């Protein structure tokens, strides 16, 4: 009787562990099919840019979305505004200072479901040596299923203020260029389920 009880308990424990393992799925950013972009206004128009090198992981718990998490890293040296001279200036010590601060990182703290295919992700954004909390508003564009290995997400957030991250040019350059303090963020991520 004791042996049978132990066997049943062992089966229950194995099933529980298997269920827990299946509950969490990890998806990795597909850099070639994703976009991390930004937009900033100036006197003479609008500058659109993007980062071409980045990585990230989304750990999803389908049964308990609030237990999901996200981490991401952007290589600041990959900034691309389509003007080489401007990109070199942005990488310099006067602005991003990539020699000292090569990465922008995000690490989630909490996830809140806001709709059937949407949620808010509160996390820490570290840029130029400064860490600030931000909330990402996420919309799932491709529903997650056992059959589909890729998923796509649209991500928005409130505009970031350059001053909050000490990303300021000299006073003269700021006045002449008329660069806005706020930077709009545009992110669309395609992620592939890890094997």
N, C-alpha and C positions, 0 to 999 in steps of 0.2 A: 504493500500500500504506500509506504514511504517513497519507494523507488518511483512508483507511478506519479505521485504528487510532485516529486522533483522533476520528472520528465515533462509534466504539464507546465510547471512553472518555468522550466527552461524554454519551452516552446513559446509561451506568452512573452517572455523577456526578449527572445529573438525576434518575434513579430513586432514588438514595440520598438526595438532598435531599428529594424528594417523600415518601419513606418516613419521614424524620425529621420532616417537617412534620406528617404524619398521626399520628405517635406521640404527640404532645402535644396535649391538648384542654383548653381553658379553660372553666370553669363559673363563673358569677357567682351569688352568693347572691340568692335571691328573698325579699326582706324580708317580703312579704305572706303567705308560706306557711312561714316559718321562725320558730323560737322560741329566744331566748337568755334563759334564766331562772335564778333562784337561790332558795335557801331557807335561812333562818337561824332557829334556835330562840331563844326568849325565855322568861322566867319564865311568862308568861301564855299561851303558845302558840307558833305558828310563823308567821313572816312569809314569804309568797311574793311574789316580784317578778320583773320582767323589764325588758329594754331594748327599746324599740320602733323605734329607728333604728340601723341598722348596715349594713355592706357587707363584701364579701369575695370572694376569688377562689380557686378550686381549680384548680391546673394539674396535669393527670393524664397520666402516661405509662403506658399500659396494659401495654406490654411490659416496662417496668422500673418498677414501682410505687415503688421506693426513690428514683427521680428526680423523683417528684411533689412538689408544694409547696402551701402554703396561706398566705394573708395575710388578716387580718380587722381591721376597725375598728368600735368601738362608740361611739356618741354618748352620753356619760354623762348629758347633760341629759335624755335620753329615759327615764330610770329611772321605773318605774311600780310602786308597791306598793299602789295603789288608795286611798291616803290622801294627799291633796294636801299637807297640812301636813307629814307625814312626808317626802314626796318633796322638798319645798322644803328641809327640814332636811338631808337627805342630799346635796343639791346644794351646800349652803353651805360656807363656808371651814372649818367645824368637822369636815367629813367628806370628801366627794369633792373639794370645792373646784373646781367645774367652770370657774370663771373662769380658773384657772391650769392645770388638767389636764382639758381637755374630752373627751379620748379615752382609751379602753382599746384597746390594739392587741395583735395576736398575729402572729408571723412564724415560720414553721417553720424548723427546722434540718435535720431528717432524718425520713425515713419508713421504718418497718419493717413488713413484712407479717406478720400474726400468724395469718391464716387465709384461706380462699377469699374472704371478703367482709369482712375486718376488718384493722385495722392500728393501730399506735401512731405518733403524730406528736409528736416532741419539738420544742419551740420556745420562744421568748421571749415572755412575757406582760408587758406594760408597763401599769401601773395606778397612778395617783396619783404619777407620777414615779419609780416603782420598777420595775425589770425583774428578773424571776425566771424560771428555766426551769421549764416544766411539761410533762407528757406528756398528750396527748389520746388517749383510747381510742375509736377510730372503728369503727362498724359500718355497712356499706353496706346500706341498706334497699331501694333500687331498683337492680338491676344496670345497669351501664353498657353501652350497645350503640349501634350506628350508627343504629338506628331511633328510640331514645328520646332526647329532647332534655332531659328533666329527670331529675335523680337526687336521692335523699334519703339523708341521713346522720344517725345517732344518735351523739351525742358525750358521753362522760363523762370525768371526771377526778377525781383525789383532791380532797377538800374543800380549799378555799383558807383560809389563816389570815389574818385581817384584820391582825394585828400585822405580818406579813411585808411588808405594803404601806403601813404607817403609817396604816391606816384605823381610828383609835381615837377615841372620844368622850372628853370629860373624864373623869377618874377617878370623879367623883361620878355622872355620867350612866351610866357603864358599870356601876357597882354597883347603881344603882336599877333600871335596865332589865333587867339580867340577860341581855344579848345574848351569844349564844355567840361564841366566837372563830372557829369554823369555819363556812364558808359552802358549802353544796352547790350544785353547778352542774348545770343541766339545759339541754342544747342539742339541737335538732333542726333541721337545715338542709336546705332544698330549694334546689337550684342548677340554673340553666338554662345550657345550652351556648351560649357566645358565638358569634355569627355571624362 
